[in-house]
Amino acid sequence: MVKKQNERVILSALRQSLNTLCQQMSQARVEGLQSLGVLQVRRAERLARVAKRLESGLGEGHPRVQTLKEMQTRAEKIQKIALDTAARLKRFPHVKPYEWAVFGHVCDAKGQPLAGLKVRLFDKGRKYDDLLGETMTNEFGDFVVVYHIRDFEEKGEKAPELYVQIKDAQGKELYSSKSAIRYQSGKIEYFDIQI
């Protein structure tokens, strides 16, 4: 009896340590992206100053001036991507060791994010498909559905057979991956969906 209690205490401590480590890694990633964004802002400002000085001496159309302006534009794009990605990572939930999750991104044919769409996650069953969860895409077109083993477990089933369905605000189906089911899915799955 005492041995079983000790094992539970040790297992609980290990789970807590793993969860803490995952949260620290996620936080470090966010902080790294934010630092990259700040560095790119400074870089863009320096490039703009140098381009302006060269422009006064060499002229606006000079290749060196044009190259500096292109580098400034690239630095600004990198800064935006880094800060947007950091903001997205902050919003994603931290999945606990006993949870399973599906996350993804929904965009249109031009790559623009689609917000406000209903995302439904299913486990393909022998007779009936189980709804594991549903959510809405955010302003970045991102979504996360967290679920548990009890939501999909059937006799002999150790992993879900996943598919995603996306509907608009009126309930019209815009996308379904039912014809391309992910068999034996892992604890975390990612869907990159273009509509």
N, C-alpha and C positions, 0 to 999 in steps of 0.2 A: 504494500500500500504506500509506504513512504517512498519507495523507488519510483512508483508511478507519479506521485506528486512532484518529486524532484525533476522527473523528465518533463512534466508539464511546465514547471517553472522555467527550466532551461529552454524549452521550445518557445515559450512566450517571450523570454528575453531575446532569443535569436530573431524572432519575428519583429520585435520592436527595434532591434539593432538594424535589421535589414531595411525596415521602413524609414528609419532615421537616415541611413546611408543614402537611400534613393532620393529622399527629400533634399539632402545636402548636395548631391550630384546635380539635381535639377536646378537648385538655387545657384550653384556655381556656373552652370551653363547660361542661365539668365544674366547673371552679373557679367560674364565674359562677353555676351552679345551687347549688353549695354555699354561696356567699356569700348568695344569695337565701334559702336555708334558714335560715342563721344570723340574718339580718335579721328574718325572720318570727318566729323564736323570741323575739327581743328585743321585737318589736312586740306579740306575744301577751302577754308578761309585763307590759309597760306598760299594755296595755288591761285586763288582769286587776286590776292595782293601782288604776287609776282607777275601774273598775267597783265595786270593793270600797269605796272611799272614798265614792262617790256613793250606793251602796246603804245605807250607814249613815245618811246624811242624808235621802235621798229614798224609800227603801224598795226592796225587791227587785223589785216589779212596775212600777216607774217606766219609761216608754218609753226614757229616756236610758240607764238601766242595762241594759235588754234589748238596745238597739242596740249598746252596748259589748261585751256578752257575745257577740252574734252576730258582731261584727267579730273578736273574739278567736278564736272557732271557725273563722272563715274563714282567719285568719292561720295557725292550726295546720294546717289542711288544705293551704294553699299550701306551708308548710314541709315537710310530709310528701311532697307531690308533687315538690317541687324536689329533696329529698334522695334519694328513690327513683329519680327520673330520672337524677340524677348517678351513682348507684350502677350503674344499668343501662348507662349510656354507658361507664363504666369497664370493664365486662366485655366490651363488644363489641370484636372484633378490628379492628385497623387494616388496611384492605384496601390491598394494595400495587398499584402501577400495572398490573401484569400479571395481577392477580386479578379475579375477578368474585364477586359475593356476593348472596345473598338473605337477608333478615332479616325478622322479623315478630313478631306477637303472637297468641297463641291464648287465647280466653276462652270462658266459657259464656254462655248466653242472658242472664244477669244481669250480665255484664261482669266476673265473677270470673276471674282468671288460672288456666289449667289447666297444672299442672306434670307432668313425667314422661311426656309423650306423645312418641311417635316421629314425627319429621318427615322425610319423604323428598322430595327434589327431583329432578325428571325433566326431560329435554329430549325433546320429542316428535320422534321420528324417522320416516323414510319407512316403514321396515319394523318397527324395534324402537325402543322408548323407552330412552334412556340414563339410568341413575341417575347424577346429578351429585354426590350426597352425601346423608348423613343425619345427624341429630342428635336430641337430646332437648330438650323445652322445660324451661326453668329454673323456679325458684320464682315468677318474675314472669310466666310464660307466654311468655317470649321465646325466640327461636331465631335462629341464624345458621348459614348454610351457605356456605362459601367454596369456589370451584372455579376451574378454569383453562380457557382456550380449547381446549386439547387434549381436554378432557372432552366437548365437544359438537360440535366442528368436523367437518363433513362437506363434501364437495365443493360449493363455492358457498355454504355457510352461514357467514354472518359474525356472526350473533347467535342465541342459543338461543330455543327455543319452550318456555317454562317452564310447568310445573304442579307443584302441591304435593299430597302425600298425607299424611294424619295417621292414625296408628293408636294404639290403647291398648296397655297392657302385655301383654294377651293376644293382640295381633295383629289385633284387629277394626278394620276401617277406619271411622273416624269422620267423615272429610272427604276430599274430593278436588276439585281445581279443574280436572280433566282436561277437563271440558265447557266451560271458560272459559280456554283456553290463552292465555298472554301471548306473542304473536308479536313477533319482533324486539325482544326484551327488552334493556334497558340493562345497563350494568356493575353497577349496584346496583338491586335491586328490593325492594319492601316488600309484605308480605302481612298484612293485618289480618283475622284469621279468627275467626268466632264459630261455636261448635258448639252 
